[in-house]
């Protein structure tokens, strides 16, 4: 992993997995983190979001928590916006949730 790789933590609310999400969120996050979403400058880890006071997204560079403006600047250095990056990640996670939940409902 490059020192300049941005580590993104996404906190997923159990409800995003449907009414029984709380029964599946821990296992899903564990599975997702074994082969996390990544691109040439960022890697994503997912954790359950039980505490709504914590932000949904956290960006770190060299193990330092980035403020929103810092995260914007780092992402924009890679010719994309933070909003576009997060949308790409959310689309991937939604697809992974659908695949994971197949046969579990």
Beta strands, then each sheet from edge to edge (+ up, - down):
strand 1: 6-12
strand 2: 42-48
strand 3: 57-61
strand 4: 64-65
sheet 1: 2+ 1+ 3- 4+
end
